[in-house]
């Protein structure tokens, strides 16, 4: 479906969500026609996968699409760092990176058990850019394991989930991926994937699933308290982003650059009596390479609001105004 449910929020990020609220969110998503559910072992140290699996048990397997991820193993621990980020998740579980062949096979087997499924539709390599060695480890081990799982019919499509363009360009050259889950790089605010990534994806028939369409919330209400790429937009934003390893910022980037750009787009939204959030949800779909946008939601109300924002289409004049005033990249497709 064009909108997928991102399940990090029902895994306890950034706020705790009890099981009843999680099921209400899943039920509302289903009732609204959402049939794509994206999850990962990382989200609540398996809690999100367990909740998705419990909910989907009563559904016909051919009526929904599930993607999960490999590259981290859930391990037993005495003091969980993950539980400090994914609130309400098990205090005796944590995740650790593992891009080896065996690690991926184990991760996948564990995910199937948590999801109560015998196969998944899409398997993504998850964040292989958090350490300089992970890219090479993934090439030697993880990707071979993923190809084996696809060959065995346990996975229909292979993908990779990242916040950056550059490494996905390298993965696209390998010729073994069907789709990428790209967070934050083809949004109303940031279209840097048009430089290299989208052209190579078009050439190699790789579709894009988009995450982070609100760019960590700045595309809901830009203010000095806003975040961009998970980092607060203060005077230390550039340095903090570099240190976070989410991605390597370009030299022109700064907190003020992104904040001012978002505010300028918002003022156009105000003129057209619409919201930045509505525009952010609708923008990506003009490009046919985008198959779905995964929206992280943790309440039934959020699901209803986002579906409504998607369905109430903005006029062509609005998009043309942004285009003519160079508030969106001239290479962006508007039809």
C-alpha positions in Angstrom: 0.0 0.0 0.0 1.1 3.6 -0.6 1.2 4.2 3.1 2.9 1.7 5.4 2.9 1.5 9.2 6.4 2.0 10.7 6.5 0.1 14.0 9.4 1.7 15.8 6.8 3.7 17.8 4.9 0.6 19.0 8.3 -0.7 20.0 8.5 2.2 22.5 10.3 5.0 20.6 10.2 7.8 21.5 7.5 7.2 24.2 6.2 4.1 25.9 3.1 2.5 24.3 1.3 -0.3 26.1 0.1 -3.3 24.2 -3.6 -2.2 24.1 -2.6 1.1 22.5 -0.3 -0.7 20.1 -3.1 -3.1 19.0 -5.5 -0.1 18.6 -3.0 1.5 16.3 -2.5 -1.7 14.3 -6.3 -2.2 14.0 -6.9 1.4 12.9 -4.2 1.1 10.3 -5.8 -2.1 9.0 -9.3 -0.5 9.0 -7.9 2.4 7.0 -6.6 0.1 4.3 -2.9 -0.1 5.4 -1.5 -3.5 4.4 2.2 -2.9 4.7 3.9 -3.2 8.1 7.6 -2.4 8.5 9.4 -3.6 11.6 12.8 -4.6 12.9 14.4 -6.6 15.8 15.9 -3.2 17.0 12.5 -1.8 17.7 12.0 -2.5 21.4 14.4 -5.5 21.3 11.9 -7.6 19.4 8.8 -6.1 21.1 7.5 -4.4 17.9 7.9 -7.7 15.9 6.0 -9.6 18.6 3.1 -7.1 18.6 2.9 -7.1 14.8 3.0 -10.9 14.8 0.2 -11.1 17.4 -2.0 -8.7 15.6 -1.6 -10.2 12.1 -2.1 -13.8 13.3 -5.9 -13.5 12.6 -5.3 -12.2 9.1 -5.0 -14.0 5.8 -1.2 -14.2 5.0 -1.7 -13.1 1.4 -3.6 -10.0 2.5 -0.6 -8.1 4.0 3.1 -7.3 3.4 5.7 -7.4 6.1 9.2 -6.2 6.0 11.8 -6.7 8.8 15.5 -6.2 9.0 18.8 -8.0 9.6 22.2 -6.7 10.9 21.4 -6.8 14.6 20.9 -9.7 17.0 18.8 -9.5 20.1 20.8 -10.8 23.1 20.2 -11.4 26.8 21.8 -8.8 29.1 21.7 -7.7 32.7 21.5 -4.0 31.9 19.8 -3.0 28.6 20.9 0.2 26.8 18.1 -0.4 24.3 15.4 -0.2 27.1 16.6 3.4 27.8 15.7 4.3 24.2 12.8 2.0 23.5 10.6 2.7 26.5 8.7 -0.2 28.0 10.9 -2.7 26.2 12.4 -5.7 28.0 15.1 -4.6 30.5 16.9 -8.0 30.0 17.2 -7.7 26.2 19.6 -5.6 24.0 20.7 -5.5 20.4 24.1 -5.9 19.0 25.4 -5.4 15.4 26.1 -8.6 13.5 26.5 -8.5 9.7 28.0 -12.0 9.4 26.3 -14.8 7.4 25.4 -16.8 10.5 24.3 -13.6 12.3 21.8 -12.8 9.6 20.5 -16.4 9.5 20.0 -16.3 13.2 18.4 -12.9 13.2 16.0 -13.9 10.4 15.0 -17.1 12.3 14.4 -15.2 15.5 12.3 -12.6 13.6 10.1 -15.3 12.0 9.5 -16.7 15.5 8.6 -13.3 17.0 6.4 -12.5 13.9 4.8 -16.0 13.9 5.3 -16.2 10.2 7.0 -18.7 7.9 8.3 -16.1 5.5 8.6 -12.3 5.1 7.9 -10.2 2.0 10.9 -7.8 2.2 14.1 -8.2 4.1 16.2 -5.1 4.7 19.8 -4.8 5.7 19.6 -2.4 8.6 22.1 0.5 9.1 25.3 -1.0 7.8 26.9 2.4 8.0 27.2 2.7 11.8 30.8 1.6 11.8 33.5 1.7 9.1 33.8 -2.2 9.1 30.1 -2.9 8.7 29.9 -2.2 5.0 32.6 -4.8 4.2 31.2 -7.3 6.7 27.8 -7.0 5.0 29.3 -7.6 1.6 31.2 -10.7 2.8 28.4 -12.2 4.9 25.0 -10.6 5.3 24.2 -10.1 1.7 25.2 -13.7 0.8 22.8 -14.9 3.6 20.0 -12.6 2.3 20.4 -14.0 -1.2 20.2 -17.5 0.1 17.0 -16.7 2.0 15.5 -15.3 -1.2 16.6 -18.3 -3.2 14.9 -20.5 -0.7 11.6 -18.6 -1.0 11.7 -17.3 2.6 11.9 -13.7 1.4 10.4 -12.2 -1.7 12.5 -9.0 -2.0 15.8 -7.7 -0.7 16.3 -4.2 0.5 18.6 -2.0 2.6 17.5 0.7 5.1 19.7 3.7 5.5 19.6 7.5 6.3 22.2 8.3 3.7 22.5 8.3 -0.1 26.1 7.4 -0.7 26.2 3.9 0.6 22.9 3.0 -1.1 24.5 4.1 -4.4 27.2 1.5 -3.7 24.7 -1.2 -2.9 22.7 -0.3 -6.0 25.8 -1.1 -8.1 25.8 -4.7 -6.8 22.7 -5.6 -8.7 21.1 -7.8 -6.0 18.6 -5.4 -4.3 15.0 -4.9 -5.3 14.2 -1.9 -3.1 15.7 0.5 -0.6 14.2 2.0 2.5 15.5 5.5 2.4 15.0 7.7 5.5 15.0 11.5 5.1 16.7 12.0 1.7 13.7 12.4 -0.5 11.3 14.6 1.4 9.7 18.0 0.9 12.8 19.5 2.6 15.6 17.3 1.4 15.8 15.9 -2.2 19.6 15.1 -2.2 18.8 11.5 -3.4 18.2 13.1 -6.9 21.9 13.7 -7.3 23.0 10.0 -7.7 20.8 7.6 -5.9 17.5 8.0 -7.7 19.1 7.9 -11.2 20.9 4.6 -10.4 17.8 3.2 -8.8 15.8 4.0 -12.0 18.5 2.5 -14.1 18.6 -0.8 -12.0 14.8 -1.0 -11.4 15.2 -0.5 -7.7 12.1 1.0 -6.0 12.2 3.3 -3.0 10.3 2.9 0.2 10.6 6.2 2.1 10.9 6.7 5.8 11.4 9.9 7.7 9.1 12.0 5.5 8.8 14.6 8.3 12.6 14.8 8.8 12.5 14.1 12.5 9.5 16.5 13.0 10.8 19.7 11.5 8.3 19.2 8.7 5.5 19.4 11.2 6.4 22.6 13.0 9.8 24.1 12.3 11.2 25.9 15.4 14.5 26.3 17.2 13.4 23.2 19.2 13.1 21.1 16.1 15.2 18.1 15.3 16.6 17.1 11.9 18.2 13.6 11.3 17.4 12.8 14.9 19.6 15.7 16.1 18.4 19.0 17.7 18.9 22.0 15.4 21.1 24.0 17.7 24.6 25.5 17.1 26.2 22.1 17.6 23.9 20.3 15.1 26.6 19.8 12.4 29.2 18.4 14.9 26.6 16.2 16.6 25.4 14.8 13.3 28.9 13.9 12.3 29.6 12.2 15.6 26.3 10.3 15.5 27.2 8.5 12.3 23.7 8.8 11.0 25.2 10.3 7.9 28.0 12.7 6.9 26.7 16.2 6.5 27.6 18.3 3.5 29.6 21.5 3.9 26.7 23.8 3.1 24.5 22.3 5.8 23.8 24.0 9.1 21.0 24.2 11.6 20.0 27.6 10.2 20.0 26.4 6.6 17.5 23.6 7.3 15.4 25.7 9.7 15.1 28.6 7.3 14.2 26.4 4.4 11.5 24.6 6.4 10.1 28.0 7.5 10.0 29.3 4.0 8.1 26.2 2.8 5.7 26.6 5.8 5.0 30.2 4.9 3.9 29.0 1.4 1.7 26.4 3.2 0.2 29.2 5.3 -0.6 31.2 2.1 -2.4 28.3 0.6 -4.2 27.6 3.9 -2.7 24.1 4.3 -0.3 22.5 6.6 3.4 21.6 6.2 2.6 18.0 7.4 0.0 17.5 4.7 2.5 18.7 2.0 5.2 16.5 3.5 3.0 13.3 3.2 1.9 14.0 -0.3 5.2 15.3 -2.0 7.1 12.0 -2.4 4.4 10.3 -4.5 4.9 12.5 -7.5 8.0 10.4 -8.3 7.0 6.9 -9.6 10.1 5.4 -8.1 8.5 5.7 -4.7 6.4 2.7 -4.0 5.4 3.5 -0.4 6.0 5.8 2.5 6.4 4.3 5.9 4.9 6.5 8.6 5.8 5.8 12.3 2.5 6.0 14.3 1.7 5.0 17.8 -2.0 6.0 18.3 -5.2 5.4 16.3 -5.6 9.2 16.1 -2.2 9.6 14.3 -3.2 6.9 11.8 -6.5 8.7 11.0 -4.9 12.1 10.8 -2.1 10.9 8.4 -4.5 9.0 6.2 -6.7 12.1 6.0 -3.7 14.3 5.2 -2.7 11.9 2.4 -6.2 11.8 0.9 -7.0 15.5 0.8 -4.9 16.4 -2.2 -3.3 19.8 -2.5 -3.8 21.9 -5.7 -1.3 21.9 -8.5 -0.8 25.6 -8.0 0.7 25.0 -4.6 3.3 22.6 -5.9 4.1 24.8 -8.9 4.7 27.8 -6.5 7.2 25.8 -4.5 8.9 24.7 -7.8 9.0 28.1 -9.3 10.5 29.6 -6.1 13.1 26.9 -5.9 11.9 25.6 -2.6 11.9 22.1 -4.1 14.6 20.7 -6.4 13.9 21.5 -10.1 14.6 17.8 -10.8 11.6 16.7 -8.6 8.7 15.3 -10.5 5.4 17.1 -10.0 3.1 15.0 -12.2 
